[in-house]
Amino acid sequence: SNNIVIQVTSVVVPTISISANNNPICANTPVILTAISNGGGNNPIYQWKLNGLNVGSNSTTYSSTTFVNGDQVSCTLTSSSSCANPTSANSNVIIMNVNPIVIPTINITLDNNSVCAGTLVTATASITGGGSTPSYQWSVNGSNVGTNSATYLSSSFANGDKIKCTLTSGALCATPATLASNEITLVINSVNIPTITINGNTTSICTGQAVNFNASISNGGSTPAFQWKLNGVNIAGANSNSYSSSTLNNGVVVSFTLTSSSLCANPSVVTSSPIAIIVQPQVTPTIL
């Protein structure tokens, strides 16, 4: 008979493995998965699976922006080779690690505003979404100051200074990663030094003669308090910038104390220089 040549093709064992271009990811990040196969023949069929359910198309790649944490992705290869055994193969499983989007916030407050010059002021930043290693950058009038801290302290602020803080979040999926706080304008009041001078219409009188005293003040504020004194002892009911008496004794010392109501008076209480009064006794003339 004629001869028949038998062609024997080697058995093909299909294999497939998949990889992701990005994992772990932030939510809504595009991810491309790629399949690499052997023994698929000329017309292999790829079936992607997400959590065991068919997805995608007959392609060596599968992409998505909607993965959630814990999603399991795999791919099944069906070989077109005539001697494939088995005819299909399952890939490795990739478990997606998806981190939620974090929206950081920052707000700063002052422990005190509208203060006197030289007063220590503490600024504090309150944040959310900073992660485990947030970074702080304080600025005054646009120039960086302070250290990487949630607080900034200074006693050298000037009136009108503007302070704010920039947060750089350490959270993996912070959006935005860097943002600026609100801005606070500081109110710094100048220190006022109260002054006082007193004068009398005379300092040498005869017994029973009235003496009128007047006080001139500066930086007393809107509601200053006055206190006249005789020999250092308060005169009752003498809350006035003037004082008059016709009962002074010889050698009495008159002084005046001002308590300023000015916000930043320093010192708030000042005492005038004293005025000593000479009282001459009455003389009755006689003719001898």
Summary of the structure (lengths in Angstrom):
residues: 288
radius of gyration: 45.8
end to end distance: 192.8
largest distance: 192.8
contacts: 782
relative contact order: 0.12
helix: 0%
strand: 47%
